[in-house]
Amino acid sequence: MADTSNIEDFMKTEKEKKEKSRKDDWDAFIEGDVVNFFDLHGLEKLTLEDGHGRKAKLVRKKDDGIDIETSNRRTV
C-alpha cells in the first residue's frame, strides 16, 4: 500500500496557497477598485459580500479618510 501522507500534504499545501491567493485578490480588489468607486461617488458607507464568505465594509471617517473592515469565513 502506497504512503498517501505526501499526497495529502501536497493537497493541503495547494489548498492553502489557493485560499491565500483568493484572499490577496479580494484585498487588492477592495483596496483598489472599490476604494476608487467609494471615493469617486462620495459615499459614506458601503458593504460588499462576494457570496463565498468574504465581506468588506467601508466607512468614511470625519477626517475624510476611509476605514476598511474585511472578514473571511471558511468552512473546513
C-alpha positions in Angstrom: 0.0 0.0 0.0 1.4 3.4 -1.0 2.1 6.1 1.5 -0.6 8.8 1.0 0.8 11.3 3.5 2.9 13.0 0.9 -0.1 13.4 -1.4 -2.3 14.6 1.4 0.4 17.1 2.5 0.7 18.3 -1.1 -3.1 18.7 -1.5 -3.3 20.6 1.8 -0.5 23.0 0.8 -2.1 23.6 -2.6 -5.4 24.4 -1.0 -3.8 26.8 1.4 -2.0 28.5 -1.5 -5.2 28.9 -3.4 -7.0 30.3 -0.3 -4.2 32.9 0.2 -4.3 33.8 -3.5 -8.1 34.4 -3.3 -7.7 36.5 -0.1 -4.9 38.6 -1.8 -7.1 39.1 -4.9 -10.1 40.1 -2.7 -8.0 42.5 -0.6 -6.5 44.1 -3.8 -9.9 44.5 -5.3 -11.3 46.2 -2.2 -8.2 48.5 -1.7 -8.2 49.3 -5.4 -11.4 49.4 -7.5 -13.8 49.5 -4.5 -12.0 52.4 -2.8 -11.8 54.3 -6.0 -15.5 53.8 -6.6 -16.3 54.8 -3.0 -14.2 58.0 -3.3 -15.4 58.9 -6.8 -19.0 58.8 -5.8 -18.5 60.5 -2.4 -20.1 57.6 -0.5 -20.4 57.5 3.3 -20.9 53.7 3.8 -20.6 50.7 1.6 -20.9 47.0 2.4 -19.9 44.2 0.0 -20.2 40.4 0.1 -18.8 38.1 -2.6 -21.0 35.1 -1.9 -18.1 32.9 -0.8 -17.9 34.2 2.8 -15.8 37.3 2.2 -17.2 40.6 3.2 -15.9 44.2 3.3 -17.3 47.3 4.9 -16.1 50.8 4.1 -17.0 53.9 6.2 -15.9 57.4 5.5 -14.3 59.0 8.6 -14.7 62.6 9.8 -11.2 63.5 8.5 -12.3 62.2 5.0 -10.2 59.0 5.4 -11.7 55.6 4.7 -12.0 52.9 7.3 -12.0 49.4 5.7 -13.0 46.3 7.6 -12.8 42.9 5.9 -13.7 39.4 7.1 -13.4 35.9 5.7 -15.4 32.9 6.6 -14.0 29.4 5.9 -15.7 26.1 6.2 -13.5 23.1 6.9 
